[in-house]
């Protein structure tokens, strides 16, 4: 999934801590048991795109009175098509799909007419690749049946440019001898191609590890890559403190795709995950998490640097996550462990995933992350073993770095979520307004008045829960918390299959989400927050 799918909507709820909520439930309509569902909102209406096997359903609903408007089903897609991306691009809506046909990899696009709730004609071919490209194998049992996710999509900060990227299937199987060739096609908002080229990477596949892609408003493409210092892929050599690699930003300049490289000195910082964005001021900003090199999924702090249009690195800074934040909402055992590790400079935020990097108009930067992981459990009975997995979405981290490079604030937002069948309705939805940041998630009722010294009670996925919001003041970082509704009693009705990605900010102070009410029916639920 690309970062563009992590949509950030505008919400303007003020003084949530003392707010009141009005909950409205719409009339039910027939459910679609789709494999995937996406939600868009504009002009007081909602558009859903639901894919059920090879059929695509477009639904229109009224976001104000929650009424069902229309539905259209399309089964005219090619037999073996694979969905690649469904996205909004400059107030236009596109459905991208790929097809292997006539010994060619092909990318098609069908534009969606939001107002009409229908496709505008049939698919238009936008990319043809005469070579095979790599992707993720779709499996059925032991058999590989198709390749999906062959194309990646990245948007410029001002949404004026889109780069579609793909990787050609290597000519050689030996990573130490193979040089990746990356196809790049840059489009404008009307999907007119600005330029396209196949760019050969300057290092072998074994030598480099691409971390992120980006495109600027001029159509130049950037790649942040980890380049190893020797012929191994060891992040760190035994007995050494510094990383066994360095970062480089590769720039493929429009329109020829000529590669230039800028080296980033990270010394003893081990980069976990970084994202690259263009700022309103024109510089490329790279931000993410780093660690000590022991556990690659952990985070010791935030790393940030900027790249000028001339290729010069400036304003490189790191911001350590203090042990005081790690110990908030932690058990006594966890606190003692963190304090022991801190004595050896080894305390880290475990399993922290980078979710959002937001560049504000004044050049300030917001980063959000979540502690998410999968745990394996094995039990034994009568000499036979049984293995099962649990899925966890726990505490969140949010930090603001001011335009001058100074850390404005850093906050840990507590939660404990656990599920047995994937991540389901766990995790959170992030909304942003001019003055506040909002984190919406399902929580246990016991956590309503949680002090800093207490560990949150666990919310079990699929067992109801309270829709909860953390409000973080953009200037001060002050955190307030409010419970918005109980999914087991929404105006006297229990709703099911809640998931954060289903939430939409449809108007000022207004949230709408779709839920299942049983009896093969869905409903829309609206929450209006008033002071």
SEDRENNU-877761 format. One line per 10 residues: number of its first residue (from 1); for each residue x, y, z of C-alpha. Coordinates in pm, 1 decimal, decimal comma. Layout:
REM SEDRENNU-877761
NUM	X:Y:Z ~ ...
//
This chain:
REM SEDRENNU-877761
1	0,0:0,0:0,0 ~ 134,2:349,3:-82,3 ~ 135,3:631,5:163,4 ~ -123,9:820,2:-47,8 ~ -391,4:574,9:69,5 ~ -339,7:704,4:422,8 ~ -572,3:995,7:344,9 ~ -576,2:1297,6:571,7 ~ -912,1:1471,1:578,6 ~ -1001,5:1808,9:725,2
11	-1187,3:1813,3:1054,7 ~ -1248,2:2117,5:1270,8 ~ -1369,9:2004,2:1611,4 ~ -1290,2:2257,4:1879,6 ~ -1280,7:2193,8:2253,3 ~ -1350,4:1821,7:2220,6 ~ -1304,5:1767,6:2593,4 ~ -1623,5:1959,3:2670,0 ~ -1808,0:1874,4:2350,2 ~ -2137,4:1693,7:2310,1
21	-2213,5:1445,3:2036,1 ~ -2528,3:1389,2:1834,0 ~ -2549,1:1047,2:1669,7 ~ -2775,7:976,2:1372,5 ~ -2834,4:641,2:1201,1 ~ -2947,9:618,2:840,6 ~ -3192,1:374,3:684,2 ~ -3042,9:31,0:608,8 ~ -2951,4:-83,7:259,0 ~ -2833,3:-414,2:112,3
31	-2485,1:-521,2:211,3 ~ -2215,1:-605,3:-41,9 ~ -1981,9:-875,5:88,4 ~ -1684,1:-727,3:-90,9 ~ -1320,2:-831,2:-69,1 ~ -1215,8:-465,6:-48,2 ~ -1396,2:-137,7:15,9 ~ -1286,1:223,8:-30,3 ~ -1464,7:543,8:69,7 ~ -1457,4:896,5:-73,1
41	-1657,9:1204,9:16,1 ~ -1722,8:1538,5:-155,3 ~ -1998,7:1799,7:-175,3 ~ -2215,3:1638,6:90,4 ~ -2212,5:1296,8:-76,3 ~ -2029,1:966,0:-31,9 ~ -1891,1:737,4:-299,4 ~ -1790,5:380,1:-216,2 ~ -1595,4:148,5:-443,7 ~ -1643,8:-216,9:-353,4
51	-1480,6:-510,8:-527,4 ~ -1636,3:-854,2:-504,9 ~ -1427,0:-1105,7:-698,3 ~ -1432,2:-965,7:-1052,5 ~ -1730,1:-731,7:-1007,6 ~ -1693,4:-364,5:-912,9 ~ -1977,0:-183,9:-732,8 ~ -2008,8:195,8:-717,6 ~ -2244,6:321,6:-446,3 ~ -2365,6:675,4:-384,1
61	-2505,4:795,3:-49,7 ~ -2612,4:1128,9:91,5 ~ -2373,3:1230,0:371,4 ~ -2623,1:1474,2:524,2 ~ -2940,0:1267,0:565,0 ~ -2755,7:931,0:531,7 ~ -2992,2:812,9:259,4 ~ -2896,8:560,4:-5,8 ~ -2892,1:714,6:-355,7 ~ -2788,9:454,1:-611,0
71	-2570,2:157,5:-691,5 ~ -2413,6:39,9:-1017,1 ~ -2242,8:-291,8:-1078,4 ~ -1973,7:-337,6:-1343,5 ~ -1864,5:-679,9:-1460,0 ~ -1712,8:-568,0:-1790,2 ~ -1351,3:-569,7:-1673,2 ~ -1108,8:-806,9:-1847,2 ~ -1110,9:-1160,6:-1712,1 ~ -768,5:-1157,6:-1545,3
81	-743,2:-793,4:-1437,3 ~ -568,8:-702,5:-1110,1 ~ -661,6:-390,8:-912,2 ~ -357,8:-168,2:-863,1 ~ -486,5:158,2:-714,0 ~ -811,6:348,4:-657,2 ~ -743,6:710,5:-575,9 ~ -843,6:1074,2:-584,0 ~ -612,2:1298,6:-785,2 ~ -688,1:1671,1:-797,4
91	-1062,8:1619,6:-733,7 ~ -1083,8:1347,0:-996,5 ~ -1121,7:979,1:-918,8 ~ -932,1:701,6:-1091,3 ~ -949,7:321,9:-1089,7 ~ -617,4:171,0:-1202,5 ~ -587,7:-194,8:-1295,5 ~ -322,1:-409,1:-1464,1 ~ -343,7:-686,1:-1721,9 ~ -90,8:-927,3:-1869,6
101	-194,5:-950,4:-2232,7 ~ -23,5:-1010,5:-2567,1 ~ 305,2:-1079,0:-2385,5 ~ 291,1:-729,3:-2235,6 ~ 233,4:-581,2:-1892,3 ~ -33,6:-314,5:-1927,1 ~ -175,4:-55,8:-1690,0 ~ -526,0:75,1:-1752,3 ~ -728,3:350,5:-1592,1 ~ -1102,0:411,2:-1571,7
111	-1212,2:748,7:-1445,3 ~ -1503,9:759,2:-1203,2 ~ -1765,2:1032,3:-1234,4 ~ -1825,9:1111,1:-865,8 ~ -2147,5:1305,5:-921,1 ~ -2300,1:1037,4:-1143,1 ~ -2166,2:747,3:-940,7 ~ -2050,1:571,9:-1255,8 ~ -1744,4:504,1:-1468,3 ~ -1667,0:734,8:-1757,4
121	-1646,3:481,1:-2034,8 ~ -1414,4:183,2:-2050,8 ~ -1052,9:147,9:-1943,5 ~ -784,4:359,8:-2105,5 ~ -438,3:213,2:-2142,3 ~ -179,6:443,6:-1983,6 ~ 134,6:227,1:-1967,3 ~ 261,4:-62,7:-2180,6 ~ 570,1:-257,5:-2074,4 ~ 715,7:-508,1:-2316,4
131	914,4:-683,1:-2044,1 ~ 786,3:-874,6:-1742,4 ~ 774,3:-683,5:-1416,7 ~ 780,1:-795,8:-1055,8 ~ 500,4:-782,6:-803,3 ~ 337,2:-969,0:-516,1 ~ 221,2:-1322,5:-586,3 ~ -144,4:-1399,9:-516,1 ~ -173,3:-1757,0:-392,4 ~ -450,0:-2014,6:-366,3
141	-334,1:-2290,3:-134,9 ~ 7,5:-2404,2:-256,1 ~ -28,8:-2252,1:-600,9 ~ 70,0:-1908,9:-729,5 ~ -216,9:-1790,6:-945,7 ~ -140,6:-1427,9:-1030,6 ~ 88,9:-1133,2:-970,7 ~ -58,4:-818,5:-815,7 ~ 75,9:-486,2:-688,2 ~ 298,1:-453,2:-992,6
151	274,9:-74,3:-1006,0 ~ 338,3:178,6:-726,4 ~ 188,0:527,3:-716,5 ~ 336,6:841,6:-560,0 ~ 204,1:1198,4:-564,4 ~ 376,5:1535,1:-534,9 ~ 304,4:1760,1:-234,9 ~ 81,8:1990,5:-442,0 ~ -84,3:1697,3:-623,5 ~ 28,0:1833,4:-960,0
161	233,7:1525,0:-1050,3 ~ 190,7:1149,8:-1020,5 ~ 471,3:900,0:-1072,6 ~ 384,1:539,1:-1151,7 ~ 679,3:314,9:-1079,5 ~ 750,9:-50,9:-1152,8 ~ 1048,0:-286,8:-1139,8 ~ 1150,9:-499,3:-1435,7 ~ 1198,8:-867,9:-1367,7 ~ 1575,4:-918,9:-1315,5
171	1774,9:-1073,8:-1597,4 ~ 1993,9:-1254,2:-1343,7 ~ 1882,6:-1433,9:-1028,4 ~ 2203,1:-1344,2:-844,9 ~ 2132,6:-1024,6:-648,8 ~ 2504,3:-947,7:-630,1 ~ 2521,0:-925,9:-1010,8 ~ 2179,8:-788,2:-1099,5 ~ 2118,0:-413,6:-1140,7 ~ 1754,7:-315,9:-1090,5
181	1585,3:-130,4:-1373,9 ~ 1299,3:89,4:-1251,6 ~ 1034,7:209,3:-1493,1 ~ 907,1:560,3:-1421,4 ~ 610,8:735,7:-1581,8 ~ 520,5:1085,0:-1463,3 ~ 168,4:1220,3:-1529,8 ~ -14,8:1546,6:-1473,7 ~ -360,6:1579,0:-1317,1 ~ -528,8:1489,4:-1647,2
191	-313,8:1175,7:-1675,0 ~ -117,6:1323,2:-1961,5 ~ 230,5:1177,5:-1955,1 ~ 502,4:1433,1:-1878,1 ~ 789,9:1192,2:-1930,0 ~ 878,0:825,4:-1904,5 ~ 1198,1:625,9:-1888,7 ~ 1353,5:306,3:-1761,0 ~ 1626,3:395,5:-1514,4 ~ 1908,1:157,0:-1426,9
201	2010,8:173,3:-1062,0 ~ 2375,8:264,8:-992,9 ~ 2428,9:-30,1:-754,7 ~ 2348,7:-400,4:-764,7 ~ 2026,0:-521,3:-608,3 ~ 2220,5:-672,1:-317,6 ~ 2409,9:-348,3:-261,7 ~ 2103,7:-125,7:-223,0 ~ 1767,1:-131,4:-48,4 ~ 1515,5:128,6:-167,8
211	1321,9:277,6:125,2 ~ 1090,6:532,0:-36,8 ~ 999,5:711,7:-359,3 ~ 869,8:1062,6:-420,0 ~ 803,9:1312,2:-698,3 ~ 821,6:1691,7:-691,9 ~ 599,7:1947,2:-864,4 ~ 844,9:1968,0:-1156,6 ~ 815,5:1596,1:-1223,8 ~ 1157,7:1495,5:-1089,6
221	1155,7:1154,1:-920,1 ~ 1345,9:1080,2:-597,9 ~ 1447,4:752,3:-435,6 ~ 1575,5:719,8:-78,4 ~ 1796,5:413,7:-66,8 ~ 2014,7:228,1:181,6 ~ 2355,2:149,8:23,7 ~ 2568,7:-113,6:197,7 ~ 2937,2:-45,0:250,0 ~ 3053,3:-397,6:162,7
231	2923,9:-704,6:-19,9 ~ 2708,4:-817,3:273,2 ~ 2364,1:-699,3:374,7 ~ 2462,2:-667,2:741,1 ~ 2313,8:-353,6:891,6 ~ 2590,7:-352,7:1147,4 ~ 2924,1:-537,0:1172,0 ~ 2996,0:-728,2:1490,2 ~ 3187,1:-517,8:1742,7 ~ 3121,5:-192,3:1554,1
241	2886,4:89,2:1650,9 ~ 2837,8:259,7:1316,4 ~ 2601,5:135,8:1046,9 ~ 2737,5:-82,2:767,1 ~ 2557,0:133,0:513,8 ~ 2482,3:492,0:425,4 ~ 2176,8:664,2:283,6 ~ 2162,2:816,9:-60,8 ~ 1893,6:1017,3:-234,3 ~ 1884,6:937,3:-604,9
251	1725,0:1200,2:-826,2 ~ 1591,0:1103,6:-1168,5 ~ 1567,3:1440,4:-1340,8 ~ 1284,8:1513,5:-1583,2 ~ 1258,7:1443,8:-1867,7 ~ 1565,6:1228,0:-1944,1 ~ 1564,9:1037,0:-1614,7 ~ 1934,1:1106,8:-1561,8 ~ 2042,4:988,3:-1215,7 ~ 2233,9:1206,0:-969,8
261	2310,5:1099,7:-614,7 ~ 2347,5:1273,8:-278,8 ~ 2505,4:1086,9:11,6 ~ 2358,6:1126,6:362,2 ~ 2591,6:1078,2:660,0 ~ 2397,0:894,0:932,7 ~ 2697,2:768,6:1139,4 ~ 2564,9:554,7:1426,2 ~ 2195,8:609,3:1340,4 ~ 2023,2:304,8:1192,4
271	1733,0:417,6:976,7 ~ 1418,8:212,4:1035,8 ~ 1177,8:385,6:796,9 ~ 1178,0:722,0:618,8 ~ 945,1:909,0:387,3 ~ 1037,5:1180,5:141,1 ~ 812,6:1478,9:66,6 ~ 838,8:1809,8:-116,8 ~ 771,7:2109,0:107,0 ~ 581,0:2422,1:6,9
281	917,9:2600,4:17,9 ~ 1056,8:2372,3:-256,2 ~ 1302,1:2160,8:-55,8 ~ 1262,1:1783,6:-27,4 ~ 1213,2:1678,0:335,1 ~ 1307,6:1331,1:452,8 ~ 1172,8:1221,2:790,9 ~ 1132,0:895,2:976,3 ~ 1253,0:679,1:1264,7 ~ 1599,3:552,8:1354,3
291	1720,5:294,6:1605,9 ~ 2038,2:150,1:1760,4 ~ 2075,2:-127,6:1506,7 ~ 1977,8:-414,5:1735,8 ~ 1607,8:-450,2:1657,0 ~ 1518,7:-315,3:1312,9 ~ 1149,1:-260,6:1399,3 ~ 1220,0:-46,3:1705,3 ~ 1261,7:331,7:1718,3 ~ 1509,0:525,0:1931,7
301	1407,9:858,3:1785,3 ~ 1319,2:1071,6:1483,4 ~ 1560,1:1160,6:1203,8 ~ 1504,3:1458,4:974,9 ~ 1701,4:1621,1:694,7 ~ 1632,4:1837,4:391,0 ~ 1758,3:1832,3:33,4 ~ 1782,1:2149,4:-174,2 ~ 1698,1:2167,6:-543,7 ~ 2074,5:2178,6:-605,5
311	2122,3:1847,8:-426,0 ~ 2271,8:1978,1:-100,5 ~ 2175,7:1828,1:236,7 ~ 2097,6:2071,5:518,4 ~ 1915,9:2094,0:853,4 ~ 2001,0:1738,2:957,9 ~ 1861,4:1668,7:1306,3 ~ 1773,5:1377,9:1532,1 ~ 1527,1:1376,6:1821,9 ~ 1555,6:1097,1:2076,2
321	1243,2:947,1:2233,0 ~ 1305,8:997,7:2607,4 ~ 1261,1:712,0:2854,6 ~ 1000,3:925,2:3035,2 ~ 771,9:888,1:2733,2 ~ 846,8:515,5:2698,6 ~ 747,6:462,8:3062,3 ~ 410,3:634,2:3033,3 ~ 116,3:389,6:3058,5 ~ 365,9:103,9:3104,8
331	370,2:-179,8:3356,7 ~ 624,1:-186,8:3637,0 ~ 815,2:-462,0:3456,6 ~ 831,8:-258,8:3135,2 ~ 948,0:50,4:3322,6 ~ 1229,5:-137,3:3497,3 ~ 1338,1:-287,9:3165,4 ~ 1338,9:52,7:2995,6 ~ 1538,1:208,3:3278,9 ~ 1798,7:-70,4:3267,8
341	1828,4:-31,1:2891,7 ~ 1846,4:346,3:2924,5 ~ 2152,7:308,6:3148,1 ~ 2322,6:143,0:2849,1 ~ 2159,1:381,3:2599,3 ~ 1948,3:94,7:2456,9 ~ 1590,0:190,8:2549,0 ~ 1367,1:209,3:2239,1 ~ 1001,2:232,8:2137,6 ~ 939,1:-127,3:2032,2
351	768,8:-221,7:1702,8 ~ 693,6:137,5:1604,4 ~ 555,4:175,0:1252,0 ~ 572,6:507,5:1065,5 ~ 219,4:598,7:951,5 ~ 207,0:966,2:857,0 ~ 443,6:1251,2:773,5 ~ 260,2:1582,1:735,7 ~ 431,9:1900,9:622,7 ~ 232,6:2200,3:743,7
361	205,9:2529,2:555,1 ~ 463,9:2702,2:775,1 ~ 720,5:2424,4:722,7 ~ 652,1:2243,4:1051,9 ~ 643,8:1864,3:1036,6 ~ 412,5:1617,8:1209,2 ~ 506,1:1250,0:1240,2 ~ 276,2:977,9:1368,8 ~ 347,3:613,0:1438,8 ~ 185,7:312,5:1600,6
371	317,1:12,1:1788,7 ~ 194,7:-282,8:1579,6 ~ 316,0:-642,3:1568,2 ~ 215,0:-1007,0:1530,4 ~ 286,2:-1255,6:1808,4 ~ 322,6:-1631,6:1754,1 ~ 186,6:-1873,4:2015,6 ~ 251,2:-2247,7:2028,1 ~ 84,1:-2493,0:2266,0 ~ 142,5:-2865,8:2312,0
381	-108,6:-3138,8:2393,6 ~ -46,8:-3514,0:2379,5 ~ 271,8:-3461,4:2186,1 ~ 108,4:-3247,5:1917,6 ~ 169,4:-2879,2:1870,9 ~ -77,7:-2607,3:1780,9 ~ 35,7:-2268,5:1654,9 ~ -178,6:-1957,6:1637,1 ~ -120,1:-1584,7:1599,5 ~ -243,7:-1272,0:1773,6
391	-238,4:-926,9:1617,2 ~ -160,5:-617,4:1823,7 ~ -204,3:-241,8:1772,6 ~ -87,9:-57,9:2081,6 ~ 42,9:287,1:2176,2 ~ 74,2:570,4:1926,2 ~ 347,2:835,3:1902,7 ~ 295,7:1184,2:1761,4 ~ 557,5:1458,1:1742,0 ~ 583,8:1806,1:1597,2
401	907,7:1958,5:1470,8 ~ 891,6:2333,0:1414,7 ~ 994,9:2508,4:1095,7 ~ 1324,7:2608,2:1261,0 ~ 1409,9:2243,7:1330,5 ~ 1336,1:2256,2:1704,5 ~ 1123,0:1983,9:1859,8 ~ 795,3:2151,6:1959,3 ~ 645,3:1853,5:2143,5 ~ 628,3:1474,0:2150,4
411	337,7:1270,6:2290,4 ~ 260,3:906,2:2356,0 ~ -108,4:819,5:2312,6 ~ -203,5:500,8:2497,9 ~ -416,6:215,4:2367,8 ~ -415,5:-164,6:2368,2 ~ -587,5:-354,7:2087,4 ~ -566,3:-726,9:2019,3 ~ -723,6:-947,5:1752,8 ~ -711,6:-1308,5:1640,7
421	-803,7:-1273,2:1270,6 ~ -574,4:-1011,6:1122,6 ~ -577,3:-643,2:1212,9 ~ -949,3:-609,6:1128,8 ~ -1106,6:-310,0:1303,0 ~ -795,5:-214,1:1497,0 ~ -543,2:68,0:1450,1 ~ -659,8:430,7:1416,1 ~ -774,1:701,3:1176,4 ~ -586,7:1029,3:1164,8
431	-763,4:1359,5:1091,1 ~ -612,1:1705,9:1088,7 ~ -752,6:2056,3:1115,3 ~ -592,4:2398,1:1140,2 ~ -548,9:2381,6:1516,3 ~ -578,2:2015,8:1618,1 ~ -480,4:1659,4:1536,8 ~ -729,8:1378,1:1594,8 ~ -675,1:1006,2:1644,2 ~ -991,4:794,0:1621,8
441	-996,8:429,0:1734,4 ~ -1199,3:166,5:1921,0 ~ -1116,2:141,5:2290,2 ~ -1215,4:-37,7:2607,3 ~ -1462,8:153,1:2825,0 ~ -1230,6:106,4:3123,4 ~ -978,1:347,8:2969,4 ~ -1200,3:658,3:2982,4 ~ -1009,2:818,4:3271,0 ~ -667,7:655,9:3235,8
451	-388,3:821,1:3441,4 ~ -26,2:829,7:3322,3 ~ 71,2:560,2:3572,0 ~ -182,0:299,6:3454,7 ~ -161,8:42,9:3173,3 ~ -461,0:62,5:2931,9 ~ -717,5:-215,0:2948,8 ~ -716,7:-434,1:2638,9 ~ -974,1:-387,0:2362,5 ~ -1052,4:-714,5:2182,9
461	-1121,6:-676,8:1811,7 ~ -1474,3:-782,1:1716,3 ~ -1611,2:-743,9:2069,5 ~ -1772,3:-402,9:2032,7 ~ -1590,1:-108,0:2183,4 ~ -1610,3:265,9:2234,9 ~ -1521,8:493,7:1944,6 ~ -1268,3:720,9:2109,6 ~ -1084,7:1035,7:2002,2 ~ -756,3:1185,0:2115,6
471	-732,3:1555,6:2038,1 ~ -380,0:1699,9:2026,4 ~ -337,3:2077,6:2021,2 ~ -110,5:2171,9:1729,8 ~ 63,5:2454,0:1917,9 ~ 105,7:2312,3:2266,9 ~ 73,1:1937,5:2218,6 ~ -187,8:1925,2:2495,0 ~ -388,1:1602,1:2477,4 ~ -757,5:1559,1:2558,4
481	-970,0:1247,9:2518,7 ~ -1339,7:1181,4:2462,1 ~ -1558,5:876,9:2393,8 ~ -1787,8:943,3:2097,5 ~ -2015,8:637,8:2095,4 ~ -2056,4:276,8:2204,5 ~ -2072,6:45,6:1900,7 ~ -2292,2:-191,5:2103,7 ~ -2553,3:81,4:2153,7 ~ -2580,5:322,6:1862,9
491	-2920,7:472,7:1921,8 ~ -3031,5:135,5:2058,7 ~ -2864,9:-68,0:1782,2 ~ -2545,5:-274,4:1788,3 ~ -2323,4:-224,1:1482,2 ~ -2051,9:-451,8:1351,5 ~ -1745,4:-457,3:1123,3 ~ -1628,2:-112,1:1225,6 ~ -1289,3:-26,1:1079,0 ~ -1098,9:303,6:1104,0
501	-1052,1:332,5:726,8 ~ -1431,6:353,0:686,6 ~ -1446,2:687,6:869,0 ~ -1495,1:1006,4:668,5 ~ -1499,1:1373,5:767,2 ~ -1794,7:1486,2:558,4 ~ -1843,3:1836,4:701,6 ~ -1719,6:2064,4:979,1 ~ -1743,4:1876,3:1310,7 ~ -1899,9:1579,0:1131,5
511	-1786,5:1218,0:1096,0 ~ -1966,0:944,7:901,6 ~ -1885,2:574,3:882,3 ~ -2043,8:265,3:731,9 ~ -2118,6:-37,1:951,3 ~ -2295,2:-370,9:930,8 ~ -2620,9:-413,9:1124,3 ~ -2680,8:-783,2:1040,3 ~ -2973,3:-920,9:836,2 ~ -2754,5:-859,1:526,7
521	-2782,2:-481,8:569,2 ~ -2538,4:-192,7:606,6 ~ -2606,9:149,3:755,9 ~ -2440,0:488,9:774,5 ~ -2373,0:639,3:1117,2 ~ -2315,5:1014,2:1159,1 ~ -2152,8:1183,9:1457,1 ~ -2187,5:1561,4:1491,2 ~ -1976,9:1722,6:1763,7 ~ -2107,7:2045,2:1916,5
531	-1962,5:2269,6:2187,1
//
